């Protein structure tokens, strides 16, 4: 194939990717999993523009530069913090979204890290019955005396472990994986609803359709319900229209508010994280003080640790 065809093929692919991303038109498999890599496509577009200009291929340079500019404009808010100041008054809540990968031998190490991070609510994804027993044996009952657990075989269970009073509530209906839900009462902060989220990975046509259905049954935030936080493994990045659709139902991504949403979370452990699929999504009535990714012992995911500033009891919904 002539070089001219190859280079126009690359420019056309960049233009098509950019158009689909800007319009939110990625649908089905394999587009959905591929679009998790959009930040790397932005870098590729920038490099293509530079090489094309160096080779004096001005038409290609213009196409690639336009794609790079559009994609970078979409990515920039993830690195620009809009968080509440650290000195802001209010009730703080530290939430950790953690895919713990069902690793029972790491239970003690995980709990030690949670104590070091001063976590109030631990959203555990891939929580099996065996792992739940391992956490209890390692001291989880004293560290997190309140809980709403749905431990299930394999990687389909989740759980909420809490230092503050927590009452189990009905989970989102009809999801493939078990999602634990609860209502917590931080002192002075009214009450807040929490959901431990695990959405199936879009690894094929049927799995992608299931991923889309489960994303769409996650509860919306806003009045008259209490403030709500969704925390876990969404198998989605901010470049997926389904996650942005969920945010439009009343949430903010805590890492994006903190300017840390370009930090990847999977695959971790022995690999190099590439994509950002773990999130803490906070009701827009909740302000974000900080958010960062943290290494989880025994897991192939990095966790997301977010410090949230809750509405006070007088202003909280209820």
C-alpha positions in Angstrom: 0.0 0.0 0.0 1.4 3.4 -0.9 2.6 5.6 1.9 0.1 8.2 0.9 -2.7 5.8 1.6 -1.3 4.8 5.0 -0.9 8.4 6.2 -4.3 9.4 5.0 -5.7 6.3 6.7 -4.1 7.4 10.0 -5.5 10.9 9.6 -8.9 9.6 8.8 -8.9 7.2 11.8 -7.9 10.1 14.1 -10.7 12.3 12.6 -13.3 9.5 13.0 -12.2 8.8 16.6 -12.4 12.5 17.5 -15.8 12.9 16.0 -17.2 9.9 17.8 -15.8 11.1 21.1 -17.0 14.6 20.7 -20.5 13.5 19.8 -20.6 10.6 22.3 -21.4 8.1 19.6 -19.2 5.2 20.5 -21.6 2.2 20.7 -21.2 -1.5 21.2 -18.2 -3.8 21.1 -15.3 -3.2 20.3 -15.7 0.6 20.3 -16.7 0.8 24.0 -13.5 -0.8 25.4 -11.3 0.9 22.8 -12.5 4.3 23.8 -11.0 3.9 27.3 -7.7 4.6 25.5 -8.7 8.1 24.2 -6.0 9.9 26.2 -3.4 7.9 24.3 -5.1 8.8 21.0 -4.8 12.4 21.9 -1.1 12.0 22.3 -0.9 10.1 19.0 -2.8 12.9 17.3 -0.3 15.4 18.7 2.7 13.4 17.6 1.1 12.8 14.1 0.7 16.6 13.7 4.3 17.3 14.7 5.7 14.6 12.3 3.4 15.7 9.4 4.5 19.3 9.8 8.1 18.2 9.9 7.6 16.3 6.7 5.7 19.3 5.2 2.5 17.4 4.8 0.4 20.4 5.7 -3.1 18.9 5.1 -2.4 15.9 7.4 -0.8 18.2 10.0 -3.9 20.3 10.0 -6.2 17.3 10.4 -4.1 15.8 13.2 -3.7 19.1 15.0 -7.4 19.7 15.0 -8.0 16.3 16.4 -5.4 16.8 19.1 -6.8 20.2 20.0 -10.3 18.8 20.3 -9.3 15.7 22.4 -7.0 17.7 24.7 -9.7 20.2 25.3 -11.9 17.3 26.5 -9.1 15.9 28.7 -7.9 19.2 30.2 -10.7 19.5 32.9 -9.5 16.2 34.4 -6.2 17.9 35.4 -7.6 21.2 36.5 -8.8 21.1 40.1 -12.2 22.6 41.2 -12.0 21.2 44.7 -13.1 22.8 47.9 -10.2 24.4 49.9 -8.6 22.2 52.5 -9.6 24.7 55.1 -13.3 24.7 54.2 -15.6 24.1 57.2 -18.0 21.1 57.2 -18.3 17.4 57.9 -15.6 15.3 56.2 -16.1 11.8 54.9 -13.2 9.7 53.5 -14.4 7.1 51.0 -12.3 4.5 49.4 -13.4 2.8 46.1 -11.4 -0.4 46.0 -11.6 -3.5 43.7 -9.9 -5.9 46.1 -9.7 -8.7 43.5 -11.0 -11.3 46.0 -7.6 -11.6 47.5 -8.0 -13.2 51.0 -4.3 -13.4 51.9 -4.0 -9.7 51.5 -6.9 -8.9 53.9 -4.7 -7.9 56.8 -2.4 -5.7 54.7 -5.5 -4.0 53.2 -6.9 -3.2 56.6 -3.6 -1.7 57.7 -3.6 0.6 54.7 -7.2 1.6 55.4 -6.2 2.5 59.0 -3.2 4.5 57.7 -5.4 6.4 55.2 -8.0 7.1 57.9 -10.9 5.7 55.8 -14.4 6.2 57.0 -16.2 4.1 54.4 -14.6 1.3 52.4 -16.4 0.2 49.2 -15.1 -3.3 48.5 -15.6 -4.7 45.0 -15.1 -8.4 44.2 -15.9 -9.4 47.7 -16.4 -13.2 48.0 -17.7 -14.9 51.2 -14.2 -16.3 51.8 -12.7 -12.8 51.6 -15.4 -11.3 53.9 -14.4 -14.0 56.5 -10.8 -13.1 56.0 -11.5 -9.4 56.6 -13.3 -10.3 59.8 -10.5 -12.6 61.0 -8.0 -9.7 60.3 -10.0 -7.3 62.5 -12.5 -5.6 60.2 -15.4 -5.8 62.8 -13.5 -3.6 65.2 -12.1 -1.3 62.6 -15.4 -1.0 60.7 -18.2 -2.0 63.1 -21.0 -1.0 60.6 -21.5 -2.8 57.3 -23.8 -3.6 54.4 -22.4 -6.6 52.6 -23.3 -8.7 49.6 -20.5 -11.2 49.4 -21.0 -13.6 46.5 -18.8 -16.3 44.9 -16.1 -15.3 42.4 -15.9 -11.6 41.6 -19.6 -10.6 41.7 -20.0 -9.5 45.4 -19.5 -6.1 46.9 -19.7 -4.6 50.4 -19.7 -1.3 52.4 -17.6 -1.3 55.5 -18.1 1.8 57.7 -16.7 3.4 60.8 -20.0 5.5 61.1 -23.5 4.3 61.6 -24.7 2.5 58.4 -28.0 0.9 57.6 -28.5 -1.5 54.7 -30.8 -0.2 52.0 -32.2 -1.8 48.8 -29.6 -2.2 46.0 -30.1 -1.0 42.4 -32.5 -3.6 40.8 -31.6 -5.9 38.0 -27.8 -5.6 38.0 -25.6 -8.6 37.0 -23.3 -8.2 40.0 -24.5 -7.8 43.5 -24.2 -4.1 44.5 -24.3 -3.3 48.3 -26.2 -0.2 49.3 -26.5 1.6 52.6 -27.4 4.9 54.3 -24.9 6.5 56.7 -25.2 9.2 59.3 -22.0 11.1 59.7 -22.1 13.2 62.9 -23.3 16.7 62.0 -23.7 15.9 58.3 -27.2 14.7 58.0 -27.4 11.3 56.2 -26.0 10.1 53.0 -26.6 7.1 50.7 -23.8 5.0 49.4 -23.6 2.3 46.7 -20.7 -0.1 46.2 -20.7 -0.3 42.4 -19.3 -3.1 40.1 -20.4 -3.0 36.5 -19.4 -5.9 34.2 -16.5 -5.3 31.8 -17.5 -4.7 28.1 -15.5 -7.6 26.8 -17.8 -8.8 24.0 -21.1 -7.9 22.4 -23.4 -9.4 25.1 -21.1 -8.1 27.9 -21.1 -4.6 26.4 -24.9 -4.6 26.2 -25.0 -5.8 29.9 -22.5 -3.1 30.9 -24.7 -0.5 29.2 -27.9 -1.8 31.0 -26.3 -1.9 34.4 -24.8 1.6 34.0 -28.3 2.9 33.2 -30.0 1.4 36.3 -27.6 3.1 38.7 -29.6 5.6 40.8 -29.7 9.3 40.0 -28.7 11.9 42.6 -30.5 15.0 43.7 -33.6 16.2 45.6 -35.6 14.9 47.3 -33.3 12.0 48.1 -30.4 12.4 50.5 -27.0 13.1 49.0 -25.6 9.9 47.3 -22.2 8.6 46.6 -21.4 5.8 44.1 -18.0 4.2 44.6 -16.3 1.2 42.9 -15.3 -0.3 39.6 -17.4 1.1 36.7 -15.3 -0.5 34.0 -15.8 2.9 32.3 -13.7 6.1 31.9 -14.8 9.6 31.4 -14.4 9.1 27.7 -17.4 6.8 27.7 -20.7 8.5 27.0 -22.5 6.1 29.5 -20.4 7.4 32.4 -21.0 11.0 31.3 -24.7 10.2 31.1 -24.6 9.0 34.7 -22.8 12.1 35.8 -25.5 14.2 34.1 -28.0 12.5 36.5 -26.6 14.5 39.4 -23.0 13.5 40.1 -19.4 14.8 39.9 -16.4 12.6 39.5 -14.3 13.2 42.7 -11.0 12.7 40.9 -11.9 15.1 38.2 -12.9 17.7 40.8 -9.5 17.2 42.4 -7.6 17.5 39.1 -6.5 13.8 39.4 -8.8 12.1 36.9 -6.0 11.3 34.4 -4.3 8.9 36.9 -5.0 5.4 35.7 -6.3 2.6 38.0 -6.0 -0.6 36.0 -4.1 -2.9 35.5 -2.1 -2.3 38.7 -0.2 -4.8 40.8 2.5 -6.3 38.5 1.3 -4.3 35.5 1.4 -0.6 34.6 -2.0 1.1 35.0 -3.3 2.3 31.7 -7.0 3.3 32.1 -9.1 5.0 34.7 -12.1 2.7 35.4 -12.4 3.1 39.2 -14.3 6.1 40.5 -16.0 7.9 43.4 -19.0 9.7 42.1 -20.4 12.3 44.5 -23.8 14.0 44.5 -23.4 17.6 43.3 -24.5 18.7 46.8 -21.3 17.2 48.1 -18.0 19.1 47.6 -14.7 17.3 47.0 -11.7 18.3 49.1 -9.2 15.8 47.6 -9.0 12.6 45.6 -6.1 10.4 44.6 -5.3 6.8 43.6 -3.7 4.5 46.1 -2.0 1.1 45.7 -4.1 -1.8 47.1 -2.2 -4.8 48.5 -3.0 -7.9 46.4 -5.1 -6.2 43.8 -4.8 -5.5 40.1 -6.6 -2.2 40.6 -5.5 1.0 42.3 -8.1 2.4 44.6 -9.6 5.9 44.6 -9.5 7.7 48.0 -11.7 10.7 48.1 -12.3 13.2 51.0 -15.7 14.6 50.7 -17.3 17.7 52.3 -20.9 16.9 53.2 -23.9 19.2 53.4 -24.5 20.1 57.1 -27.5 18.5 58.8 -29.6 21.7 58.4 -29.1 21.8 54.6 -29.0 18.1 53.8 -31.9 16.5 52.0 -33.9 14.0 53.8 
